């Protein structure tokens, strides 16, 4: 056959298939480096056995109260985790032939010591002792591989005139930022708040070491450590009632709680983002972790995305992403802290990228680092608090949750299957995709089973959110439940348009996967509501809005899809939980920018729920596009109390989305016509996108919408059913 006669699309498909095979091969070697790809087990038996064992439950109520916890150690059975991931991967690659010649990364993943230079790859921008793996953005092939002349070593001491000028100007900015350093009494109060309220959840700083460095005056001489201190002050300001944390850059007090710690954030950012190249240290990783967390509560997501990805790139520069590295492994304390900082950055970057519908810059193939938890007696002193006394029972709870945090990261590693699930979902929507939908269902059932097994190993005191439990246990349990529920929702939403071909189930016209993610959405909302009832929402300012918005999107889509197949009571339960999620967002809104924005979007979606138009965007325009009111953002003291804005009612960038992203391709829908169904994956791309949040119809809602009831138990009761007739039409 003439090679030139082969259609280009076939050649492109073959290349894409090979790329997918190489990606799966890397994942297999990450799971088990000793696996022989030419001698794989039969995947059919794994898929059949796993699909039959797929759980059909959500969470079992636990007997007893969590107020008197019984500490348990998380079972660390890594082999079971690897086996479950392996069976999932094998179910996706059945029928594919793996090439005998290994991919380029095969050489890297099969090396036990990844700090040693490889024969084919070197780091392009860093020293040999900071070697980066071949999947990193900073790696290039050696001259021996492709005949490219080898680059000369970089001289870090040489500075051009522009670099020198910027450094001089930056020193001036640093000097001006020093004036934002708090007074000694406020400084001490904020540090105490940080290690009492925030550190147990995000242990990226060693309390005793931080105290010693702080007392030594390092913050006055080292700009990086000073940036870390500023960011500690910024986070702690959310709990502080001192009016000095509400000052803006000009020293004027601001009424909006979103200004809390704003001047500390600015000073930390100026101190951290230095021009030129500086060797990355542990303090850089810690500071970028806190900067990303601060940004999640005060800025739009694209800014937070930049901070998180920048922190991960710095981690690659200093080798903090390598499991075996003689610089990091030499000190157990630094080894633990760099792992905490790296995985905090990685989890936030992954979540932000998903929300913005972007591909993360650093993927699972770019590192081999494993999480680490402290030992039972906390020999490193990670959870010791030199600023305030804590009881031994509280200390044990913090240590116990640290082990759960590691297992959360192991569950989170399964999220790397989501891109594959999305591709399989796209194949299932295409004509003739019946086979793909079966494979997709088998994989989702397997992931569901793996996640359920993981949750069963979590200590009982963290499996149930109890309002009577101590605050630390309640906060930790709510985080575990929402994380677990969020993972389940993400995988089951890929089968939003699944149709069961079993003739025995056609009469019910229900989708078990939609029912499944609805259960988890309600479970997640109820857990977060427990935090609201105890007045401890502040600690979740950087993760609660994401989870709440996801639950709203899924519940709204489920109502649109199943309105004709669910009972009125089921419909009302879902609507009541949407109201409750919006109420939680509203309670966070005064102090968290993301919550305020998501509350407006969620309210718009709820109001448009009963619209019959095919496009969500059209529904929003018809409801709010004509109401060009004033800007509802919080006014500042040096600006007019209200401003009139008249932007276009429908920007062209989102008008194009109208026909492609907000109408569901629903040829497999079973619960209603295309115009009555919203696909959660398509709606999420607009719901989370910062460009959509600035639309005029997202900024003009009344602060107390009439469609939101007073807070109560969202479970329908006789009294609530009587009040339905007094509310706007919602059925």
C-alpha positions in Angstrom: 0.0 0.0 0.0 1.2 3.5 -0.8 1.9 5.3 2.5 0.8 8.7 0.9 -2.6 7.2 0.1 -3.5 6.7 3.8 -5.9 9.4 4.9 -4.5 12.0 7.3 -7.3 11.4 9.8 -6.4 7.7 10.1 -2.7 8.6 10.7 -3.8 11.2 13.3 -6.0 8.6 15.0 -3.1 6.1 15.1 -0.8 8.8 16.7 -3.5 9.7 19.3 -3.9 6.0 20.1 -0.2 5.5 20.6 -0.2 8.6 22.9 -3.0 7.1 24.9 -1.2 3.9 25.2 2.0 5.6 26.4 -0.1 7.6 29.0 -1.7 4.4 30.3 1.7 2.7 30.3 3.1 5.5 32.6 0.2 5.1 34.9 0.7 1.3 35.1 4.3 1.8 36.0 3.4 4.4 38.6 1.1 1.8 40.2 3.5 -1.1 40.0 7.0 -0.5 38.4 7.6 -4.3 38.3 4.6 -5.0 36.1 5.3 -6.7 32.8 3.2 -5.0 30.2 3.6 -7.9 27.8 2.1 -10.4 30.3 -1.1 -8.7 31.7 -3.9 -10.5 33.6 -7.2 -11.1 31.9 -9.1 -7.8 32.4 -12.5 -9.3 31.7 -12.6 -11.2 35.0 -11.6 -8.1 36.9 -14.4 -6.0 35.2 -17.1 -8.6 35.7 -16.2 -9.3 39.3 -15.9 -5.6 40.2 -19.1 -4.5 38.5 -21.1 -7.1 40.3 -19.7 -5.8 43.6 -20.4 -2.2 42.9 -22.0 -0.7 46.0 -25.6 0.4 46.0 -25.4 2.4 49.2 -24.3 5.7 50.4 -23.3 6.1 54.0 -24.6 3.9 56.8 -25.6 5.8 60.0 -23.1 5.1 62.7 -24.2 4.1 66.1 -22.9 6.2 69.0 -21.9 9.8 69.2 -18.6 11.2 67.9 -18.3 13.5 70.8 -16.3 10.8 72.6 -14.0 9.6 69.8 -12.2 6.3 69.8 -8.9 6.9 68.1 -8.0 4.5 65.3 -5.1 4.2 63.0 -5.9 4.2 59.3 -5.0 0.8 57.8 -2.1 1.3 55.5 -2.6 -1.5 53.0 -0.9 0.0 50.0 -1.1 -3.2 48.0 -4.9 -3.2 48.1 -4.9 0.4 46.8 -2.5 -0.5 44.0 -4.5 -3.6 43.0 -7.7 -1.6 42.9 -6.2 1.1 40.7 -4.6 -1.5 38.5 -7.9 -3.3 37.9 -9.5 0.0 37.0 -6.7 0.8 34.5 -6.9 -2.7 33.0 -10.6 -2.4 32.5 -10.0 0.6 30.3 -7.3 -0.9 28.1 -8.8 -4.3 27.4 -8.2 -5.2 23.8 -5.3 -2.9 23.3 -1.9 -4.3 22.3 1.0 -2.7 24.2 4.1 -2.1 22.1 7.1 -4.1 23.1 9.4 -1.0 23.0 8.8 1.0 26.2 8.0 4.7 26.1 10.6 7.2 26.9 9.3 7.6 30.5 9.6 3.9 31.1 13.3 4.3 31.7 12.6 6.9 34.3 9.8 5.2 36.2 11.7 1.9 36.5 14.8 3.5 38.2 14.8 3.2 41.9 16.8 6.4 42.5 15.3 9.1 40.4 17.9 11.7 41.5 20.6 10.2 39.4 21.1 11.7 35.9 19.8 9.6 33.1 21.6 8.9 29.9 19.0 10.7 27.7 17.6 13.6 29.7 19.0 16.4 31.7 17.4 19.5 33.4 17.5 22.6 31.2 17.4 25.3 33.8 18.7 23.8 37.0 21.8 22.4 38.5 22.6 18.6 38.4 21.7 18.2 42.1 18.2 19.5 41.3 17.5 17.1 38.5 14.0 17.1 37.1 12.3 14.1 35.6 11.7 13.7 31.8 8.0 14.6 32.1 8.8 18.0 33.6 8.5 21.2 31.6 12.1 22.0 32.4 13.6 18.8 30.8 15.1 18.4 27.4 16.9 15.7 25.6 20.7 15.5 25.6 22.7 16.1 22.5 23.5 12.3 22.3 19.8 11.6 21.8 18.8 14.1 19.1 22.1 15.8 18.1 21.2 19.1 19.7 24.2 21.0 21.0 24.4 20.9 24.8 23.6 24.1 26.5 26.3 25.7 28.6 25.8 25.8 32.4 23.8 28.7 33.5 25.7 31.3 35.5 23.3 32.5 38.3 25.6 35.3 39.2 25.4 37.1 35.9 22.7 39.8 35.6 21.7 41.9 32.7 21.0 45.6 33.0 17.2 45.0 33.0 17.5 42.4 35.7 19.7 44.7 37.8 17.3 47.6 37.3 14.2 45.4 38.3 16.0 44.1 41.4 16.8 47.7 42.5 13.2 48.8 42.0 12.0 45.6 43.8 14.0 46.5 46.8 12.2 49.8 46.9 8.9 48.0 46.9 10.1 45.7 49.6 11.0 48.7 51.8 7.5 50.2 51.2 5.9 46.9 52.0 7.6 46.6 55.4 5.4 49.3 56.8 2.5 46.9 56.6 4.2 44.6 59.2 1.8 44.5 62.2 2.5 45.9 65.6 4.0 43.5 68.1 0.7 42.8 69.9 -1.2 42.2 66.7 1.6 40.1 65.3 1.6 37.8 68.3 -2.2 37.5 68.3 -2.3 36.6 64.7 0.4 34.0 65.0 -1.4 32.4 67.9 -4.7 32.3 65.9 -3.0 30.7 62.9 -1.5 27.8 64.8 -4.7 27.3 66.8 -7.3 27.6 64.0 -5.6 26.8 60.7 -2.5 24.8 61.2 -4.1 21.5 62.2 -5.9 21.4 58.9 -2.9 22.5 56.7 0.3 21.5 58.6 2.9 23.0 56.2 4.8 24.9 58.8 6.6 23.5 61.8 5.4 25.5 64.8 8.6 25.3 67.0 10.9 26.0 64.1 8.8 28.9 62.9 8.8 30.4 66.4 12.6 30.1 66.7 13.1 31.7 63.3 10.6 34.4 64.0 12.2 35.3 67.4 15.7 35.4 65.7 14.5 38.4 63.6 14.7 36.5 60.3 11.6 38.3 59.0 13.5 41.6 59.0 16.4 40.3 57.0 15.0 37.6 54.7 12.3 38.6 52.3 11.1 35.1 51.6 10.5 34.3 55.3 9.0 37.7 55.7 6.5 36.8 52.9 5.7 33.6 54.8 5.0 35.7 57.9 2.8 38.1 56.0 0.7 35.2 54.6 0.3 33.7 58.1 -1.0 37.1 59.3 -3.4 37.3 56.3 -5.0 33.8 56.9 -5.3 34.5 60.7 -7.0 37.8 60.0 -10.2 35.9 59.0 -10.6 34.8 62.6 -9.4 38.1 64.2 -11.8 40.8 65.5 -9.0 43.4 65.7 -10.0 46.4 63.5 -6.5 46.8 62.3 -6.8 43.8 60.0 -9.5 45.6 58.1 -7.2 48.4 56.9 -6.5 48.9 53.2 -3.2 49.9 51.6 -3.8 53.5 52.4 -4.5 52.8 56.0 -8.3 53.4 55.8 -10.7 50.9 57.5 -12.9 49.0 55.2 -16.3 47.6 56.2 -16.2 44.5 53.9 -14.8 41.5 55.7 -13.2 40.5 52.4 -10.6 43.1 53.2 -9.4 41.2 56.2 -5.7 40.8 56.0 -5.6 42.4 52.6 -2.5 44.6 53.3 -0.7 41.5 54.6 -1.5 39.6 51.4 -0.2 42.4 49.3 3.0 42.7 51.3 3.6 39.0 51.2 3.0 38.9 47.4 5.5 41.7 46.9 8.1 40.0 49.1 7.6 36.6 47.4 7.6 37.4 43.7 11.2 38.5 43.3 12.6 39.3 39.8 15.4 37.1 38.5 16.3 33.6 39.5 16.6 32.6 43.2 17.2 29.1 44.5 13.9 27.6 45.6 13.8 26.6 49.3 11.2 25.0 51.6 10.1 28.5 52.6 9.1 29.3 49.0 6.9 26.2 48.9 5.3 27.0 52.2 4.7 30.6 51.1 3.1 29.7 47.8 0.9 27.2 49.5 -0.5 29.8 51.8 -0.6 32.4 49.0 -2.8 30.1 46.9 -5.1 29.5 49.9 -5.4 33.2 50.6 -6.1 33.8 46.9 -8.9 31.3 46.9 -10.8 33.4 49.4 -10.1 36.8 47.9 -9.4 36.6 44.1 -10.8 35.2 40.9 -9.8 31.6 40.1 -7.4 32.4 37.3 -5.2 34.3 39.7 -5.3 31.4 42.2 -4.5 29.0 39.4 -1.3 31.0 38.6 -0.1 30.9 42.2 -0.8 27.2 42.6 1.0 26.2 39.3 3.9 28.6 40.1 4.4 26.8 43.4 4.4 23.4 41.7 7.0 24.6 39.2 9.2 25.8 42.0 8.8 22.4 43.6 10.1 20.8 40.5 13.1 23.2 40.4 14.2 22.2 43.8 13.4 18.5 43.4 10.7 18.5 46.0 8.5 16.3 43.7 11.0 13.4 43.8 10.5 10.5 46.3 14.2 9.8 46.5 16.3 12.9 46.8 19.4 13.2 48.9 18.8 16.8 49.7 15.3 16.4 51.0 15.6 12.9 52.5 18.5 13.9 54.7 16.2 15.8 57.1 13.0 14.0 58.2 11.3 17.3 59.2 12.0 19.0 55.9 11.1 15.8 54.1 7.6 15.8 55.8 7.0 19.5 55.2 7.9 19.5 51.5 5.5 16.6 51.0 2.7 18.5 52.8 3.3 21.7 50.7 3.6 19.8 47.4 0.4 17.9 47.8 -1.5 20.9 49.1 -0.5 22.8 46.0 -1.2 19.8 43.7 -4.7 19.3 45.1 -5.6 23.0 44.8 -4.1 23.2 41.3 -6.1 20.2 40.2 -9.3 21.5 41.7 -8.9 25.0 40.2 -8.0 23.6 36.8 -11.1 21.4 36.8 -13.2 24.4 37.8 -11.7 26.5 35.0 -11.9 23.7 32.4 -8.1 23.9 32.0 -5.4 21.2 31.8 -3.1 21.3 34.9 0.5 22.2 34.1 1.8 19.5 36.5 0.1 16.1 36.2 0.5 12.8 38.0 3.2 11.7 35.4 5.4 14.6 36.5 6.2 13.4 40.0 6.7 10.2 42.0 6.5 11.7 45.5 4.3 9.9 48.0 2.5 11.5 51.0 3.8 11.0 54.5 1.9 11.1 57.8 3.4 11.7 61.3 3.8 8.8 63.6 1.4 8.2 66.4 3.5 10.0 69.1 4.3 12.9 66.7 8.1 12.7 67.1 8.7 15.6 64.8 6.4 17.9 66.8 4.2 18.8 63.8 1.1 19.4 65.9 2.8 20.8 69.0 1.6 24.4 69.7 4.2 26.6 71.4 1.8 29.6 71.4 -1.1 28.1 73.2 -1.7 24.9 75.3 -3.8 22.1 73.8 -5.0 19.0 75.6 -3.5 15.6 74.9 -6.8 14.4 73.5 -6.9 17.3 70.9 -3.3 16.6 70.0 -4.2 12.9 69.3 -7.1 14.0 67.1 -4.8 16.1 65.0 -2.3 13.2 64.7 -5.1 10.8 63.8 -6.5 13.1 61.1 -3.0 13.5 59.6 -3.1 9.8 58.7 -6.6 10.3 57.2 -5.2 13.2 55.2 -2.7 10.9 53.6 -5.4 8.4 52.7 -7.4 11.3 51.2 -4.5 11.9 48.8 -4.5 8.2 47.9 -8.2 8.5 47.1 -7.4 11.7 45.2 -4.9 9.8 43.1 -7.9 8.0 41.5 -9.0 11.3 40.1 -6.3 11.0 37.5 -8.7 8.6 35.8 -11.2 11.4 35.2 -9.6 12.6 31.8 -10.0 9.0 30.6 -13.6 8.9 31.8 -14.3 12.1 30.0 -12.9 10.7 26.7 -14.9 7.6 27.1 -18.0 9.7 27.7 -17.3 11.6 24.5 -17.0 8.3 22.6 -20.2 7.1 24.2 -22.1 10.1 22.9 -20.8 9.6 19.4 -22.8 7.4 17.0 -22.2 3.7 17.6 -20.8 4.3 21.1 -22.8 1.6 22.8 -19.7 -0.4 23.6 -18.0 2.7 25.1 -20.8 3.3 27.5 -20.6 -0.2 28.8 -16.8 0.1 29.4 -17.4 3.5 31.0 -20.0 2.1 33.4 -17.7 -0.8 34.3 -14.9 1.7 35.1 -17.2 4.0 37.1 -18.5 1.1 39.1 -14.9 0.0 39.8 -13.9 3.5 41.0 -17.0 3.6 43.1 -16.1 0.3 44.7 -12.5 1.5 45.4 -13.7 4.8 47.0 -16.2 3.0 49.2 -13.5 0.6 50.4 -11.3 3.6 51.2 -14.1 5.2 53.2 -14.7 2.1 55.2 -11.1 2.3 56.4 -11.5 5.8 57.7 -11.8 6.0 61.6 -15.4 6.1 62.6 -15.1 9.4 64.3 -14.4 11.0 60.9 -17.1 9.2 59.0 -20.0 11.1 60.4 -20.4 14.9 61.0 -21.9 15.3 64.5 -22.8 18.8 65.7 -22.3 17.6 69.2 -18.7 16.5 68.6 -15.7 18.8 69.4 -15.1 21.4 66.8 -11.9 19.8 65.4 -13.5 16.5 64.9 -16.6 18.1 63.3 -14.4 20.1 60.9 -12.3 17.1 60.0 -15.3 14.8 59.5 -17.0 17.4 57.3 -13.9 17.7 55.1 -13.6 13.9 54.8 -17.3 13.5 53.8 -17.3 16.3 51.3 -14.0 15.1 49.7 -15.3 11.5 49.4 -18.7 12.7 48.2 -17.1 15.1 45.7 -15.0 12.2 44.2 -18.1 10.1 43.8 -20.1 12.9 42.2 -17.3 13.6 39.7 -17.2 10.0 38.5 -20.9 9.4 38.4 -21.7 12.6 36.5 -19.9 11.1 33.5 -22.9 8.7 33.2 -25.5 11.5 33.3 -27.0 10.2 30.0 -26.7 6.5 30.8 -29.6 4.4 29.7 -30.1 0.9 31.1 -30.9 -1.6 28.4 -32.3 -4.1 30.8 -36.0 -4.5 29.9 -36.9 -5.0 33.5 -35.7 -1.4 34.3 -37.2 0.4 31.4 -40.5 1.0 33.2 -38.9 3.0 35.9 -36.9 5.2 33.5 -34.4 6.0 36.2 -30.6 6.5 36.0 -28.9 4.8 38.9 -25.8 7.0 38.4 -27.8 10.2 38.6 -29.5 8.9 41.8 -26.1 8.0 43.1 -24.5 11.5 42.7 -27.7 13.1 44.0 -27.3 11.1 47.3 -23.7 12.2 47.6 -24.6 15.9 46.8 -27.2 15.9 49.6 -24.8 14.1 51.9 -22.1 16.8 51.2 -24.5 19.7 51.8 -25.7 18.2 55.0 -22.2 17.8 56.3 -21.3 21.4 55.4 -24.5 22.6 57.1 -23.3 21.1 60.3 -20.4 23.5 60.1 -22.8 26.4 59.6 -24.9 25.3 62.6 -21.7 25.3 64.8 -20.6 28.7 63.4 -17.3 27.3 62.2 -17.5 27.9 58.4 -14.5 30.2 58.5 -12.1 27.3 58.5 -13.4 26.1 55.1 -13.2 29.5 53.3 -10.8 28.1 50.6 -12.7 24.8 49.8 -16.3 25.1 50.8 -17.4 27.3 47.8 -16.1 24.7 45.3 -17.9 21.8 46.8 -21.2 23.7 47.3 -21.2 24.9 43.7 -20.6 21.4 42.4 -23.6 20.1 44.5 -25.8 22.8 43.2 -24.9 22.1 39.5 -25.6 18.4 39.9 -28.8 18.8 41.8 -30.2 21.4 39.3 -29.3 19.1 36.4 -30.8 16.1 38.0 -34.1 17.9 38.5 -34.2 19.1 34.9 -33.4 15.6 33.7 -35.6 13.5 36.0 -38.6 15.9 36.6 -41.0 13.4 35.1 -39.5 10.3 36.7 -39.1 11.3 40.4 -41.8 11.8 43.0 -42.8 15.3 44.1 -41.2 14.7 47.4 -37.9 13.7 45.8 -38.1 16.9 43.7 -38.7 19.0 46.8 -35.9 17.4 48.8 -33.5 18.3 46.0 -34.8 21.9 45.8 -34.6 22.3 49.5 -31.0 21.2 49.5 -30.2 23.6 46.7 -31.6 26.4 48.9 -29.6 25.2 51.8 -26.4 25.2 49.7 -27.1 28.8 48.6 -27.8 29.8 52.2 -24.4 28.4 53.2 -22.7 30.4 50.4 -24.6 33.5 51.5 -23.3 33.1 55.0 -19.7 32.8 53.6 -20.2 35.6 51.0 -19.4 38.6 53.3 -15.9 37.3 53.9 -15.2 35.1 50.9 -15.3 36.5 47.3 -15.6 33.1 45.7 -18.7 32.3 47.8 -20.3 35.6 46.9 -19.8 35.0 43.2 -21.0 31.4 43.4 -24.0 32.3 45.4 -25.2 34.7 42.6 -24.6 32.0 40.0 -26.4 29.3 42.0 -29.3 31.6 42.7 -29.6 32.3 38.9 -29.5 28.6 38.1 -32.2 27.9 40.7 -34.5 30.7 39.4 -34.0 29.4 35.8 -34.7 25.8 36.9 -38.3 25.8 35.6 -37.6 27.7 32.4 -38.6 25.8 29.3 -35.9 27.4 27.1 -33.2 25.1 25.7 -30.3 27.3 26.8 -29.4 28.1 30.4 -27.8 31.3 29.1 -31.0 32.4 27.4 -32.9 31.6 30.6 -30.5 33.8 32.6 -30.7 36.6 30.1 -34.5 36.6 30.0 -34.6 36.6 33.8 -31.9 39.1 34.6 -30.5 40.6 31.3 -33.0 43.4 31.3 -32.5 44.4 34.9 -29.4 46.6 34.5 -29.2 47.7 38.2 -26.2 49.1 40.0 -23.1 47.1 40.8 -23.8 45.1 44.0 -20.2 44.7 44.9 -19.0 46.0 48.3 -18.2 49.7 48.1 -15.0 51.0 49.6 -14.7 54.1 51.7 -12.8 56.0 49.1 -15.2 55.3 46.2 -18.9 56.2 45.6 -21.4 54.1 47.4 -22.9 52.9 44.2 -21.9 53.0 40.6 -23.9 52.4 37.5 -22.6 49.9 35.0 -24.0 49.2 31.6 -21.9 46.5 30.0 -23.2 44.4 27.1 -26.0 42.0 28.2 -24.3 39.1 26.5 -20.5 39.2 25.7 -19.6 37.6 22.5 -17.2 35.2 24.3 -20.2 33.7 26.1 -22.7 34.1 23.3 -20.6 31.5 21.4 -20.9 29.2 24.4 -24.7 29.5 24.2 -25.1 26.9 21.5 -22.2 24.6 22.3 -21.7 24.5 26.0 -25.0 25.1 27.6 -27.3 22.8 25.5 -26.9 19.2 26.2 -26.1 16.7 23.5 -28.7 14.4 24.7 -29.3 11.8 22.1 -29.2 9.2 24.8 -31.4 11.0 27.3 -34.2 9.0 28.7 -36.0 11.4 31.0 -37.0 14.2 28.7 -36.4 16.0 25.5 -33.2 17.8 24.8 -34.4 21.3 25.7 -35.4 20.1 29.2 -32.0 18.7 30.1 -28.8 20.4 31.2 -25.6 18.4 31.2 -23.5 19.1 34.4 -20.2 18.9 32.6 -21.2 21.5 30.1 -22.8 23.8 32.7 -19.8 23.6 35.0 -17.5 25.2 32.5 -19.6 28.4 32.8 -20.6 28.1 36.4 -17.0 28.1 37.6 -15.5 30.3 35.0 -14.5 33.7 36.3 -15.5 35.4 33.0 -19.1 34.2 33.5 -19.1 35.5 37.1 -18.7 39.1 35.9 -21.7 39.0 33.6 -24.2 41.8 34.4 -26.9 39.3 35.2 -24.6 37.7 37.8 -24.1 40.9 39.7 -27.5 42.4 40.1 -29.4 40.0 42.2 -31.1 41.1 45.3 -29.2 40.1 48.4 -32.3 38.5 49.9 -34.0 36.7 47.0 -37.6 35.8 47.6 -37.2 32.3 46.4 -35.0 31.4 49.3 -36.8 30.3 52.5 -35.6 30.7 56.0 -33.1 28.2 57.1 -34.6 25.0 58.4 -34.2 21.3 58.1 -34.2 20.7 54.4 -36.1 17.4 54.8 -39.7 18.0 53.6 -42.2 17.9 56.4 -45.9 18.6 56.7 -45.3 22.2 57.6 -42.9 22.7 54.7 -45.3 21.2 52.3 -47.9 23.7 53.4 -45.5 26.6 52.8 -44.8 25.5 49.3 -48.0 27.0 48.0 -46.9 30.4 49.4 -43.6 30.4 47.5 -43.0 31.0 43.8 -43.8 28.1 41.6 -41.0 25.6 42.0 -42.5 22.2 41.1 
